């Protein structure tokens, strides 16, 4: 019989129990599936030394990084989340009685539960924005999924023909994904590519509109009149719908506010907190579209092909995909409440 490795305390107890019950060495071996030599050795050790556990854990080379060293290494990681293994090793070895290798540091960090991950990208939030986000979450904390089904979500997004993710990696524990030291703040920025505007609700995907130039108030007014209005009146004929938009300058222009005021008997504009893409489920639809583009067998080579690909993918998004996103709103609100208006993992 091949070697199975060291016996557990339970297996040793079963062997001792069987022998004490009167079974022979051969009968015990047949019953438990161990060799006769193993049965004899375990029972002899128990009879002579009352040994019921393995001492193998005390064998082998002594660990180079003890509990105190692990605490020191954790402090080094906490002081600089972006430090490389080489930098952590250098800092650890400074002033120490013995030096350790990068391989030892890497293995110790894994043993401690750390792993190298990309930091979550979150909006840069001021104290005022945190307060407004918290107020929004408190005001909608009792909304059910049925309430959120009455909201139509909208946003613009830009898709780049070629992009670089600029990856930065950090050291963190599994539960530290939203720790402030594990985040990378971002701000809205432009870039080359194709810009589109889209809208959807729990009930249906709405139109996806390419924006040829920059989206100013005049261009957005055309979108609102030609696409938002028919979508809202069709989806919510009883005027119980809410239209969501973020606080982009073109959305807050006077001519836009005046248009919404003229149509306030048909639907309500949802008052949206600033810097809150984590609360808008349409952001996840943009991610889905982006991933689908990147796995295409034939990648777009010009903006026209990119635009066609975006439009095609949007129309094929499955119903369960966007419905699931709307159903995620209660946990999103709960996450903002828990973070006291701060960024969330969404």
N, C-alpha and C positions, 0 to 999 in steps of 0.2 A: 504494500500500500504506500502510495506516495506521501510525502510530507505535506501536511495541511497548514503548517505554521503553528504558532504557540496556541495552547488551549486557553479558553476563557475560564474564568472562575466557575461559571455555571457548568461547563463541560467537565471540569475537574470534580465538581460536586456530584454530578451524575455518575461518574466512574466510581467514586468512593461509596456513594449510596448503593449502587448495584452490587459491589463486592461485599458490603456489609449486610446486604439482604441475602447473601448466600450464593450468589452467582459465581461461577468459576471464571478464571481469566478468559478462557475461550468463549464462554457464554456472554460475558460482558462485551468482548470484542465484537461478536456477531450482532449483539443488540444495539450497540452505539456506533459501530462502524469505524472504530479505531483499531490500531494494531495491538497484538498481544504484548509487545514490548512497551507500548505506551501505557496500556492498562496496568501492567506490572509496575512500571516506574512511578506512575501517579499514586497508586495505592501504597507503595513502599514509602514514598515521601510523606504521605499523610500519616502512615503508621509510626514512622520514626521521628518525624519533625512536626507533625500536625500541620503540614504545609498544604494550603488550599488555594493559593494564588501564585501566579507567575511572577518571577522577579526580573523578567526580561526588560521591563521598562527602566530598570536601573542599570542596564548594560549599555555598552556603546560609548561613543565619544561624548564628553560633556559639552552641552550647548555653549557656544561662544557668547551668546547674548542672553543674559539672565533677566529676571523680572525687572530689576533696576535698569538694565540696559534698554529694555523694551520701553519703559516709561520715558527714558531720555530720548529714544528714537521718536516716540510719539510727540514729544515736545518739539523736536526738530521739524517734523512734518507739519504740525500745527502752526509753527512760526512762518513757514513758507510752503504753501500747498503746491507751488509750481516747481519746487526743487526737483532736480533729476536724481537718479540713484547715485550718480557720481558725486554730486554736491552733498547729498545726505551722508554718503560714506566719508567724504573729506571732513565734514563738520563733526561727525561722530568720532572720528579717529583723533581729532585735535584734543590734546590733553588727556587722552585715555591711556591706560596702562598697557593695553594690547590693541593692535590694529585688526580690523576685520576687512574682508573683501567685499566688493560690490555684490557678488553672488550671495554672500551671507546676508547682506542688507536686504536684497530683493526677497530672499526666502523668509527672512524675519518679518518683513512688512506683510507678506502674504499670510504668514502664520498669525499675525495680529489682526487680520481681516481687512487690510488696506488693499486697494487695487487702483491702477492708473486709469482714470476716466477723463473724458472730455467734460469740461464744466458746462452746466446749463447756461444758456444765453437768456438773460432777462432784461426788461427795460430798466433804465436808470430812473429810480423813483425818488422824488423829493418828499419831504415830510407832508407837504400839502396834498400831493397826489396819493400818498398812503392813506391820509384821512378821508379823502373823497372815495377811494376804493372801499374802505371799510364801511363808510356810510351807505354806499350802494349795496354791499353785501348784507348789511343789517336790514335795509329796506326790503330786500328780496329774499331774505332768509327763510321765509315761510312759503315761498312759491313752490308749487309742485310741478311735476313733469307736464301735467295738463296745462298749467299756466305758461310754461316755456314753449309749448307747442304753438302758442299764439304769437310768437316772436319770429320775424323774418330777419335773418342775419346777412349783413353785407360788408364788403371790404374791397379794397384794391390790392393787387399784388403784382410784383415784377418778377418775371422769370428770365434768367440770364442764359444766353446761348452757351457761354463757357463760364465756369465759376470755380473759385478756389475756396475751400472751407476754412483755411487758415487755422488748422487744428491746434489747440493748446490742451495739454493734459495736466491733471492734478492728482494728488494722492488724497483719498478720502475713504471713510468707512461706508458700509452699505447704506446706513440711515442718514448720512450727511449730505445727500444730494442737494438740499436746499439751504445748507449752512452758508452764511454770507461769505465765508472765506473760500467756498467752493463754486462761486458764481462768477460769470463774466458779464458785465453790463454792456448793453448795446443801445445805440440810438438809431432812429430812422435815417436811412440814407438812400440815395438814388443809385444809378448804375445803368449800364447798357442792357438791352433785352426787350422783352415784350411786356407791356403793362395791360392788365385786364381788370375789370370790375365784375363782381359776381354777387348773387343773392340766392338764398335758399331758406327754407323753413322745414319743420318736421314733415310737412305734408308733401313737399315737392322741391326739386331743384329749380331755380329760376334761370334766367338768361345769363350768359357770360358775354360781356361786352369788351372788345378790344379798345384800348385808348391809344390813339395814334400819336398824340403829342402829350404834353403835360396836362394833368387833370386840374384845370382851374375852375372857378365858380361857374363860368358859362358852360363848359363841357359837362360839369356835374349836373347842372340844371337840366340839360337834355337827357341825361341818364335817369334822373328822378322822374321827369315827366313822361318819358317814353318807355321806361322799364319798371321803375319802382311802383308807380301809380297803378298800372294794369295788373301787376303781380299782387299787390296788396288787396285791391278790390276783388280780384278773382279768388284768392285764397281765403279772404276774410270778408265775405259779403255783408256780414252783420256789423261791420265797423268795430270789431273787438280785437283787431290785430295791432301789434306793436312793430314798428320799424326800427331796427338797430343800425347805427352808423357810429364810427369813431369821431374823434374831435379834430380831424384834419382841417386845415384852414379853409379849404374849398367847401367843406361840409357846413362850416359855421358862417359862411358869407351871408350878407343881408338878403340877397335875392333868394337864397335857398330857404332861409328862415321865413321869409314872406310867403314862399310857395307852400311850405308845410302849414303855415298858419291858415292859409286859404282852404286847405284840405283837412283841417283837424277834425272835421265831422266824419271822415272816412277811415282814419287810422291815427294812432298815437305814435309820436317819435319818442323812443326810449331814451331817457337821459343817461348818457354813458359816462363812466368815470375815465379820467385820462390815463394813458399808458397802461392799457389793460388788454393786450392781445391774448393773455392767458384766459380771459373770460369769454372770448369770442370763438365759438367752435369752428367758424369758417377757416381759421388759421390752420386747423388740422386738415381741412380739405385741400388747402394749398400744398401742404406737405405730401398728401397722397398724389396729387397731380405731379409734383416735382419728382417723387420717387418713380412714378410710372414713366416719366420722360427719360430718366437716367437709366432705366433698364430696357429701353427700346433697342431692338436689334440694329436698326439703322438710326443713328442719331441725327437730329436736325443740323443742317449745315448753314442755314441762313434764317433770318427772322421770320420770313414767310412760312417756312416749314415748321419753325418753332410754334408760331401762332396756330397753325393748323393742328399740330399735335396737342396743344393745350385744349383747344375747342373740342377735339375728338374725345380726349380723355374725360373731360368734364361731363359730356353727355352720357358717358357710359358708367359714371359713378353709381354703384348699387344703392338702392333705397336704404338698406340696413346700415350702410356706412354713415350717411348723414343723419338718419334718425337716431342712431346710437350716440352721435355727438350731441344732439339736443338733449338726450336723456342724461348726459353727463353734467348738465348744468347744476343740479343740486349739490353734487360733490365739489364742483368748482367754487360755488359760493361758500360752502363749508370750509374749503381750503383757504380762501381769502380771510374769512373770519378767524380761522386758527392762526394765520400769519399776521393778524392785526393790520391788514391792508398791504402787507408786503408781497413780494413775488411768490408764486406757487409753481409746482412742478408741471402744471398744465401749460 
